[in-house]
């Protein structure tokens, strides 16, 4: 008889599969043998938009896992949570993360709920790209944002979003009458950053709570999401604190910041030693401290993020975590996915197409062209006469699609 035992050790930065086979009768048929002509149903990779999400399942995708410094291989903080009831939630939207979001090809009408933990750009620096980019790519519903107040009004989420919208006036106003006005609407839900385990969202059997975090100034928060007997916790940025330990108990998944080691801050980031110690252990959560928090909360899966996850940095982070924690662990990189049910949690990497186009449209909204603004007569006086070329394009297009559309400007 032939038996196979497969052990998979997942360290986030490397996945090693070791197959031990006890040989018996080599002529005996094997179970679960890979067919030479059929697809392998047990892939270690996830292909976006190719798998159903079961009614009782949660899917978590890392869209940004890096540090405040920009780099191509890791965007800044952003995680997507998808539920089997159809709801989707974004937690933080750090710089560069919307490129990874676009790769998932999810219609933007489904990406209308954003929760911001604090107002550092590496946690909401891609808000403009989500807002305007989503509008261009088909969003027809308001973009809803939840975020904390500050210790003064100008440090709160409402102030930040209102002034970001003002900064985007030329961009957004120029699209009025060309794209659905409903997709330009912003709904900001600012809540008290001091609230402990307060309910800030309750819809469709989903409850999201916030509790204070400790990071730089008053204002940062962490979140928990509960649905269908599953619990997800996202720290955003925080020093280890009593609130998360208390309110993250019984979580299935905890995503908690875990900064790079002090040695790597000194040797790779060129930080002075005093600054490396301060940033790496006081402003952020050191790897060993991350492990301590996980040992106190005991999630079914602990996910460490907010460090540069390289072949020569991850081992040091991993070693320090393991000095204080021996439970289930993922060391996050961009474009990983965790499928969560009450019975199991699977971890895979995402294979995606970089040259994506806009996702499918799910709603058609009539555009009110009466609110369109155009160039001034002075600006239009510089128009080059290309009437013959433009009229030909319109004629051919109208003949092809059976329309009768006239150009706004052709000469």
Buried (B, 14 or more C-beta within 10 A) or exposed (E): EBEEEEEEEBBBBEEEEEEEEEEEEEEEEEEEEEEEEEEEEEEBEBEBEEEEBEEBBBBBBBBBBBBBEBEEEBBBBBBBBBBBBEBBBBBBBBBBBBBBBBBBBBBBBBBBBBBBBBBBEBBBBBBBBBBBBBBBBBBBBEBBBBBBBBEEEEBBBBBBBEEBBEEBEEBBEBBBBEBBBBBBBBEBBBBBBBBEEEEBBEEEEBBBBBBBBBBEEBBBBBBBBBBBEBBBBBBBBBBBBEBBBEBBBEBBBBBBBBBBBBEBBBEBBEBEEEBBBBBBBEBBBBBBBBBBBBEBBBBBBBBBBBBBBBEEBBBBBBEBBBEBBEBBBBBBBBBBBBBBBEEEBBBBBBBBEEEEEBBEBEEEBEBEEEEBEEEEEEEEEEEEEEEEEBBEEBEEEEEEEEEEEEEEEBE
